[in-house]
Amino acid sequence: MKNLEFKSFARASGCPGKIFSNLISVLVVEDDHALLQTCSALLEEHGYNVIQCSNAMDAMDRIRKDRVDIVLTDIRLPKISGIKLLEDINSLKIGAPVIVMTGHAELDVAMDAMNKGAFDFIVKPFTTPILIRSLEMALMHRFKDFHS
C-alpha cells in the first residue's frame, strides 16, 4: 500500500496515520526467539500492537481471547505446523489475513499455504520493507469494506 493510500485509508477510517496503526493488532508466531523479538520490534517501530507467541497452541489461545487483525507465522513450528495453524485460524472465520514466513527451500510448502488460504508468504531472511509491505497489503485486505 502506498503511503498516500494508507493515509487515505486511515482518514476514511476516522483515524490519522500512526494513531490508526496503533489500533492494528498483529499476532507474530515464531519459535526462533531472536527472530520473534526482531519482527516484534520492527512492527512496534511502525506503530503496530504486537502479540507474541512461540507456538501454534499459544497462538490459538490468544486468537480466542484477543482481537487479532493480522497473523504473521512461521511455517515450521514445534508440535503444530504453521500450515495447521493457518487452517485452524481460517476455520474460526475471524477474517484475519495470515502471512506465512518460510525459508528458501520451502517454497512448495509456501505455495501449499497459499492454496489453503494464506494471504501472502515472505521468504526468510526478509527485509523490513518486504515485511511492512506485506502487512500493509494484508491490512488493506482486512479492512477493504471500510476502504471502498
Secondary structure, 3 states (H helix, E strand, C coil): CCHHHHHHHHHHCCCCHHHHHHCCEEEEECCCHHHHHHHHHHHHHCCCEEEEECCHHHHHHHHHHCCCCEEEEECCCCCCCHHHHHHHHHHHCCCCCEEEEECHHHHHHHHHHHHCCCCEEEECCCCHHHHHHHHHHHHHHHCHHHHC
